[in-house]
């Protein structure tokens, strides 16, 4: 197990501290956790983590160490529990206890899921209702679209097939006209209108 101290002081740059074995809290430079305040002794208290227990020990501080508003007797170990509050002068720490076995199991699970996902070994389920047999479907592999925003791309043969299908359904009289040059124009000279009608 290990202990996580959440720092309650809003002015502190550090918000969380991890203690895996032991840490001395005080105002001296050599302390593991240094609190710069005259209200703290040079070596104020110590936190010890041993297997599945953690303890707080006051090191004979002048102003005392408080655990959940109770002043500790000097040099006596007090067991720490999840959510406990430690107060040392102006500093306050909230206790979070983490089990190494749970953390390792969580890491292993996340690692396993990530690896399986990358390898494609995880069977994913969908909540989307199945498509009825009456609906025409196309597989994702048949689409050559690279992005969601880009249009679906077709090969030349596919486009020709689409155009042929549309032409069969289309009753347009202009289907054979390829340009304006192929369309006869009507002018006022030489009874052009009459000639146009006779060509029809």
N, C-alpha and C positions, 0 to 999 in steps of 0.2 A: 504494500500500500504506500501511498504518498499523500502529503498534505498540501493543499492549495490555500494560500492566504489571500483573501480579497481585501484590498486596501480601501478603507472607507473615506479617507481624507481626499477631498475633491482636488486639492492643490497638488497632490502627488502625481508625478509623471508615471510612476509604476502603479499599475492597478492589480496585478496578480503576481504572487511569488510562490514558487514550488519548493517544498522541502521534502527530500527523499530520505535523509538519515537524521541530521541534526542541524540546528541553526541557532546562533546566539544573536539576540536582539539587544541593542544598546546604542550609546552615542559615540563610542570609540571607533576609530578608523578600521580596526581589525575585525569588528563585528560583521557577521554574515548579513544581517539586516540592520542598517544604520538609520537611526531616527535622530535628527539634529534638533535636540531640545534639552534645555537645562532640567526639565522635569524627569528625564530619564537618567538612570545611573550609567556608568561606563559600560558595564555588562549587566543589563537589567534582568533578562530572563532567557531561558533556553527552551527550545522545542525539540523533542526527541521522537523519532519514528522508529519503531522496532516491530518487524513482522506485521501483525494485524492490530497494533495499538499505537497511539500517539499520546505523548504526555507534555504538559507545560510545567516548567519549574521556575519559580522566582529565585533569583540568585542573590538574595539579600538586598534588594533595591531599596533606596531611601523612600520613594513615594509609593512603592507597592505595585503589584501586578494584579489586574482584575480579570476574572473569568466569569462572564455573565453577571456582572455587577457584584461579584463576591471577591473580596480580597484574599489572595492566597497566602498561606503560611510559607515563609522562606524555606528553600531547599527541600520542599515536599513535592513529589510528582502528582499532578492532577490529570486525569484522563481527559482527552479532547474528543468531542463528538461532533457530528455533522451539524452545522449551523451555530456552533458556539461563537461567542464574541469575546475577543481579547482586547483589553484596554490598557494602554501604557501611556500615562500623561495625555498628550494631545492626540496620540495615535490610536486607531482602532482597526482591528482585523477580524474578518469573518472567516470561519473555518469551513473548508470543503474537504471531505475525505474521499479519496479515490482508491479503489481496489485494483491492484495490478493485474489480477486474473481477469477481471471484467474488461479492463482496458485492452489486454492482450487478445482476449476473445473478440472484442469489437473490431480491433485492428485486423485480426485474421479474417473475420467475416467480411469486412469491407474490401480487404485485399482479394479474397476469394471471389467476391461478386465482381470486382473490377476485372480480374483476370478472366473469369468466365465470360463476362460481357465482351471483352476484347476478342477472345477466342471464338465467340459466337456459340458457346456451349449452353447459355442460359435460354430456356424456352420462355418467351414473353407471351403474355396473354393480353387480349384486347377486349374492351368493353363495348366496342362498336358492334351493332347487330349485324348478322350475316346478310349478304346480298341475296336476294331471291334469284332463282334460276332463270327467271324471265328477263332479268337485266343483262345487258351486254357489258362485259368487263374486259379490261386490258391489264396485263401484269405490269408491274413497275419496271421490269427489265426491258419491256418493249418501248418505253419512253426514253428519249435521248435528251431530256432536259437537264441542264447542269444546275440551274438555280430555280427557286420557286417563282421568281419574277419573270424569268425568260419564257418565251412561248414554246410550246411543244414543237419539236423539229420533225420533219418528214423527209424521207428520201424522195428522189425524183419519181421512182416507180409508184410510190404511195400517193404522191400528188397527182400523177396521171390517172390513177385509179379513182381518186376522189373527184377529179374533173369529169371523167367519163360518167361516173354515177350521177353527178349533178346535171350533166348534159342530157342524160336519158330522161331525167325527171322534168327538165326545163322545156317549156313549149314556146320559147322565144323564137320569133321570126328572124331575128338578127344574128342567130347563132353562127351563120356562115360568113358574116362580114368581119373582115380582119382589120380594116382601117377605113378612114373617111374617103380615101381615094377610090375605094371600090363602090362607094355609094354614088348613084347618078344624081346630078344636080339639075334643078329646074331653072331655066332662064326665060325671059320674055321674048327672046329672038326665035324666029322660025317655028312658031307653034310648038315650042319645046314641051309644053304641058300635054299636048295631044300625043306627041311622040312617046312621052313617058307613060301615058295611059295605054298606048298600043303595045308597048313592051311588056306590060303586065299581062 
